Amino acid sequence: MLKYYKTNHDTKKLERITNAEADCWIDLVQPTDAEIEKVVQETGVDRDLLVKMRDDDELPRIEVSGNATLVVLDVPSLEDDGDDDDDYVTYPLGFIACENNYVITVSPVETNTLTDFSKGIVNDFRTAKKTRFLIQIITRTAASYIKVLDQVYKSIDAKEDNMQKSTKNEDLIDLLTAEKTLVYFESSLKENRLVLERIKNGNVLPLYEGDQDLLEDAMIENEQALDMAGVYRKILKSISETYSAVINNNQNDIMKFLAGATIVLSIPTIISSFLGMNVEFGIIGDSNMSAVIILAASIILSIIFAIWLKKRGML
């Protein structure tokens, strides 16, 4: 999908345009070969920069090629896998600043990071201000991580409440999935931090008045998201280990109960097997109530033995 935007010089509002113009923003999402070729012809940007960004596994980095500078960030995105749970992943978002006054954003999937920009509701957003635009994207990316991390933590709390009522393997698997998400987020935020540090040096794009303060705010927000991901991952790891131990302990209790019950139930079997042999058993053997006496004795012995096991925590 290919879209063109440009801030109107008079009204200061973002407008859709049909073709590339100086100081415009070119937005590419899941670009086709034809769309890539059109942008290359209009802007003169290196085609490889655009083609690379169709790969979901592109890592955050900064790359200079010809008249363009590519800045790649990892942004969070909700992945619809058909189940009820919200599964979050990260995708690369490329920002290309061209020396001939074009700005290009390109991503293999549609993300929410640029939605507010395209709606024209971001304060002080101008398509002509390339460095400011990049810093604003970085700030909103970090804010998106914080928002998603809050949702992930709420999901963890809900899963923990369910596990207090019923501990199942499926619950642990859900927690492990959430932990994997946090690991991915933490890794992406660390890589984004390296990109921010390079931008801060001013060697990637020129930093104008006020840009340095905005970049500092973006870096602080990124660090906050990174700290949150680390803390939540540690909490989740502790929860997983605790409930894993609970499941193992429950299994041990069940096995212990079954072993004790087997011992108790074997007492009548032992007695009946012994008396089933052709041996004299005195008065009890001659009594008409012998079967009742033997059954009662077996039950009483079983109860006594069960009480003994219970007191020792073996039943």
Buried (B, 14 or more C-beta within 10 A) or exposed (E): EBBBBBBEEEEEEBEEBEEBBEBBBBBBBEBEEEBBEBBBEBBBBBBEBBBBBBEEEBEBBBBEBEBBBBBBBBBBBEEEEEEEEBBBBBBBBBBBBBEEBBBBBBBBBBBBBBEBBBEBEBEEBBBBBBBBBBBBBBBBBBBBBBEBBEEBBEBBEEBBEBBEEEBEEEBBEBBBEBBBBBBBBBBBBBBBBEBBEBBBEEEBBEBEEEBEEBBEBBBEBBBBBBEBBBEBBEBBBEBBEEBBEBBEEEEEEEEBEEEBEEBBEEBBEEBEEEBEEEEEEEEEEEEEEBEEEBEEBBEEBBEEBBEEBEEEEEB
